[in-house]
Amino acid sequence: MSWLTLGELIHTTLVFATAIIFASLGGVFSEKSGVTNLGLEGLMVFGAFAAGVGGFYAEQAGLGGTSAAWVGVLSAALFGILVSLIHAVASITFKADQVISGIVINFLAAGSTLYMVKLLFEGDGDTGRIQGFNEISIPYLVDIPIAGKAFFQAYPTTYLAILLVIIGYFTLYKTPFGLRLRSVGEHPGAADTVGIKVNRLRYIGVMISGALAGIGGATITLTTTNMFSHNTVSGQGYIAIAAMIFGKWNPLGAFGAAVFFGFSQAIRNYVQLFAWSQSIPQEIIFMLPYLLTIIVLVAAVGRSRAPAALGQLYDPSKR
């Protein structure tokens, strides 16, 4: 493999990893507050849908490509928050099973977004092509061998994802808000006794996860596909859950795991360049990211410690 190809491989890895970074970081905030969120796939689908529709109509209104793309990102974040409230109300206020609530979000996303796309676009199964984001090259740095192409030529969303990982880590581990959020996921009864509003913080954690997962879905629509259709997300929300677990519910760990899964998606494109890969059925090559997800989850069993109160309903009368 040449140095040029290596730089392109790293670049492609970050492109594929970006959506997973957003969603897994969102999952960290929800589950650190004690609310299991298996609905990341559905939240990403809703975000991808909102970005496609918002970006399309923003372009129709005369906004330039980049401005329209940012409208798509904002639409995805807001839509993600609204949908995540369904999960929050069901699992926190009405104390429904959090696993089932998350799965319902996934099923709801699969059916409702396809229906709304057909309703809005005269029966078509997609939103039509939108301009989306263009890659940004940082002057001078992009000319550095290998690293220039790998790290200094990227979509704006990639830089935003890295920035939010740093902010997310600082927020969770260096601020009073982060301490309170983690406390309601570890021992909500003790947190309640010192005046911390357990349910309020859990709502906030779930809403943050909705916003970030929505942006994760928007990233796919606005960078790699430039449209929304029923298969835009294609299971990346489930990969984000695996990244969150493998990353031990830590923003930096989730980032590293997301990059690993991004690499597994990027490598399948480069494997096909080698002559020896021609004898391997394409279906097996395209299964690679999902096979690695299963392997990593099996390897993580017993090694990752989830928040102590994760998935536990909180009843103030029994503290």
C-alpha atoms as one frame of an Amber mdcrd trajectory, in Angstrom:
protein
   0.000   0.000   0.000   1.457   3.378  -1.010   1.696   6.334   1.333  -0.909
   8.126  -0.801  -3.324   5.223  -0.414  -2.649   5.130   3.337  -3.587   8.800
   3.656  -6.765   8.192   1.666  -7.603   5.171   3.844  -7.326   7.252   7.026
  -9.375  10.006   5.383 -12.115   7.548   4.386 -12.049   6.037   7.877 -12.852
   9.439   9.409 -15.620  10.020   6.862 -17.343   6.767   7.851 -16.581   7.205
  11.571 -18.094  10.678  11.902 -21.746   9.606  12.059 -20.881   6.853  14.565
 -18.947   9.339  16.714 -21.974  11.625  17.007 -24.417   8.819  17.799 -22.173
   6.973  20.258 -21.437  10.242  22.094 -25.180  10.823  22.337 -25.620   7.322
  23.708 -22.996   8.040  26.376 -24.955  11.041  27.677 -28.226   9.112  27.825
 -26.816   6.017  29.487 -24.586   7.952  31.884 -27.831   9.420  33.211 -29.198
   5.906  33.719 -31.501   5.643  30.687 -30.805   2.777  28.300 -31.049   4.035
  24.725 -31.308   1.325  22.100 -33.128   3.806  19.863 -29.951   5.361  18.432
 -30.615   3.731  15.065 -34.080   5.251  14.897 -32.849   8.649  16.058 -30.208
   8.581  13.329 -32.847   7.688  10.741 -35.054  10.568  11.863 -32.032  12.891
  11.784 -31.057  11.751   8.295 -34.653  12.329   7.155 -34.864  15.797   8.728
 -31.511  16.790   7.207 -32.590  15.646   3.755 -35.934  17.439   3.913 -34.559
  20.552   5.627 -31.607  20.801   3.244 -33.819  20.264   0.189 -36.339  22.957
   1.088 -33.582  25.339   2.198 -32.014  24.997  -1.241 -35.420  25.517  -2.845
 -35.742  28.729  -0.810 -32.533  30.025  -2.363 -29.953  29.340   0.332 -26.461
  28.407  -0.828 -25.273  24.814  -0.560 -23.328  25.158   2.712 -25.979  27.316
   4.373 -28.670  24.846   3.328 -26.579  21.985   4.715 -26.321  23.694   8.099
 -30.107  24.135   8.045 -30.236  20.375   7.542 -27.977  19.813  10.565 -30.110
  22.086  12.742 -33.288  20.368  11.524 -31.801  16.981  12.376 -30.812  18.083
  15.893 -34.264  19.517  16.617 -36.052  16.485  15.158 -33.795  14.198  17.175
 -34.660  16.054  20.369 -38.400  15.851  19.653 -38.298  12.127  18.937 -36.063
  11.433  21.940 -38.745  13.024  24.101 -41.006  10.098  23.184 -38.425   7.767
  24.685 -37.930  10.032  27.706 -41.637  10.383  28.475 -42.261   6.660  28.070
 -39.285   5.433  30.089 -38.880   8.170  32.718 -42.354   9.606  33.330 -44.451
   6.515  32.618 -41.720   4.062  33.666 -42.029   1.864  30.588 -39.367  -0.720
  29.820 -36.460   1.275  28.398 -35.316  -1.473  26.032 -38.760  -1.838  24.492
 -39.161   1.935  24.217 -35.890   2.204  22.310 -36.835  -0.614  19.948 -40.183
   1.105  19.298 -38.283   4.244  18.245 -36.346   2.153  15.718 -39.497   0.614
  14.234 -41.247   3.992  14.220 -38.370   5.564  12.321 -38.240   2.852   9.670
 -41.907   3.169   8.755 -42.772   6.804   9.384 -39.814   8.393   7.576 -40.461
   6.387   4.410 -44.134   7.336   4.581 -43.320  11.041   5.058 -40.797  11.045
   2.209 -43.386   9.555  -0.157 -45.935  12.076   1.099 -43.650  15.088   0.600
 -41.988  14.024  -2.660 -44.944  12.796  -4.717 -44.496   9.102  -4.054 -40.698
   8.996  -4.494 -38.727   6.858  -2.058 -36.054   9.516  -1.485 -35.700  13.264
  -1.070 -33.812  13.844  -4.305 -30.199  14.963  -4.414 -29.067  17.915  -2.345
 -25.709  19.648  -2.425 -24.714  18.944   1.172 -21.261  19.749   2.517 -18.012
  20.016   0.622 -14.705  18.994   2.164 -12.595  21.735   3.728  -8.849  21.769
   3.131  -6.688  23.597   5.686  -4.075  25.590   3.739  -0.449  24.401   3.986
  -1.342  21.594   6.427  -3.136  19.672   3.673   0.168  19.452   1.789   1.849
  17.432   4.557   2.560  13.898   3.271   0.029  11.306   4.484  -1.256  13.402
   7.417  -2.395  16.244   5.157  -4.866  14.157   3.182  -5.752  12.099   6.253
  -6.511  14.830   8.800  -6.576  18.267   7.167  -9.032  17.659   4.335 -12.387
  16.731   5.801 -16.049  17.608   5.968 -17.060  20.288   8.506 -19.037  17.650
  10.398 -15.862  15.641  11.043 -14.198  18.608  12.717 -17.425  19.282  14.643
 -17.570  15.658  15.849 -13.995  15.780  17.183 -14.700  19.107  18.905 -17.864
  17.744  20.543 -16.002  14.677  21.830 -13.571  16.992  23.644 -16.424  19.165
  24.938 -18.409  16.079  25.940 -15.506  14.630  27.928 -14.867  17.950  29.661
 -18.583  18.371  30.415 -18.999  14.904  31.916 -15.826  14.806  34.004 -14.859
  18.412  34.721 -18.114  20.271  35.387 -20.777  20.185  38.148 -23.408  19.332
  35.526 -21.422  16.293  34.437 -20.990  15.157  38.032 -24.725  15.425  38.651
 -25.553  13.617  35.417 -23.225  10.751  36.280 -24.555  10.617  39.843 -28.144
   9.981  38.723 -26.862   7.116  36.578 -24.848   5.578  39.401 -26.962   6.147
  42.514 -30.127   8.173  41.872 -31.366   7.778  45.433 -28.225   9.367  46.888
 -28.375  12.119  44.273 -31.998  12.847  45.181 -31.188  13.173  48.870 -28.789
  16.066  48.137 -31.374  17.912  46.053 -30.459  16.766  42.537 -33.501  16.465
  40.264 -33.062  12.925  38.974 -35.781  12.865  36.335 -34.903  16.325  35.038
 -31.289  15.327  34.461 -32.344  12.069  32.847 -34.574  14.016  30.468 -31.626
  16.250  29.590 -29.367  13.249  29.000 -31.898  11.630  26.655 -32.484  14.905
  24.784 -28.737  15.400  24.284 -28.558  11.890  22.883 -31.404  12.722  20.501
 -29.689  15.855  19.230 -26.334  14.150  18.713 -27.755  10.994  17.133 -29.873
  13.187  14.848 -26.757  15.054  13.736 -25.091  11.686  13.200 -27.842  10.728
  10.776 -27.615  14.147   9.121 -23.908  13.603   8.563 -24.622  10.625   6.315
 -27.260  12.495   4.320 -25.160  15.626   3.890 -21.782  14.060   3.096 -21.792
  10.531   1.672 -25.245  10.027   0.099 -26.504  13.602  -0.547 -30.081  12.383
  -0.159 -32.276  10.498   2.258 -33.804   7.116   1.480 -34.943   4.168   3.583
 -31.447   2.601   3.616 -29.403   5.737   4.320 -28.399   4.766   7.867 -28.227
   0.989   7.306 -27.570  -0.158  10.859 -24.958   2.425  11.851 -26.988   3.272
  14.947 -26.464  -0.275  16.184 -22.755   0.051  15.468 -22.813   3.265  17.537
 -24.271   1.302  20.469 -21.405  -1.173  20.135 -18.903   1.723  20.037 -20.404
   3.187  23.211 -20.122  -0.146  25.047 -16.659  -0.950  23.709 -15.609   2.582
  24.669 -16.768   1.919  28.247 -19.333   4.747  28.249 -16.547   7.324  27.965
 -16.536  10.000  25.207 -12.885   9.378  24.368 -13.335   5.606  24.426 -16.442
   5.865  22.240 -14.472   8.045  19.820 -11.711   5.456  19.542 -14.223   2.645
  19.026 -16.095   4.683  16.403 -12.846   5.229  14.490 -12.204   1.483  14.641
 -15.639   0.760  13.164 -15.124   3.528  10.602 -11.917   1.784   9.590 -13.782
  -1.509   9.190 -16.167   0.225   6.771 -13.370   1.993   4.895 -11.209  -1.096
   4.509 -13.936  -2.954   2.631 -13.563  -0.397  -0.185  -9.801  -0.872  -0.348
  -9.835  -4.646  -0.025 -11.517  -4.796  -3.413  -8.465  -3.136  -5.015  -6.333
  -6.234  -4.419  -6.365  -9.124  -6.864  -6.722 -11.767  -4.136 -10.040 -10.241
  -3.040 -11.701 -10.998  -6.383 -12.314 -14.567  -5.288 -14.181 -13.427  -2.158
 -17.943 -12.873  -2.595 -18.826  -9.176  -2.263 -21.488 -10.033   0.300 -18.796
 -11.236   2.699 -16.736  -8.062   2.197 -19.761  -5.863   2.890 -20.576  -7.914
   6.000 -17.182  -7.027   7.514 -18.269  -3.990   9.646 -21.201  -5.903  11.120
 -19.160  -9.049  11.796 -16.581  -6.918  13.609 -19.390  -5.305  15.603 -20.564
  -8.701  16.835 -17.010  -9.824  17.622 -16.257  -6.639  19.560 -19.499  -6.882
  21.556 -18.725 -10.483  22.506 -15.192  -9.460  23.516 -16.541  -6.561  25.591
 -18.849  -8.736  27.683 -17.639  -8.682  31.276 -14.938  -6.083  30.560 -17.060
  -2.951  30.378 -18.829  -1.663  33.467 -22.074   0.092  32.691 -23.430   2.848
  34.969 -24.726   1.112  38.088 -28.314   2.332  37.731 -28.521   1.944  33.955
 -31.999   0.825  32.953 -33.351   1.031  36.493 -36.586   2.920  37.032 -36.346
   5.475  39.816 -39.063   5.694  42.429 -38.413   8.553  44.926 -40.610   6.862
  47.539 -38.198   3.875  47.690 -34.919   5.731  48.006
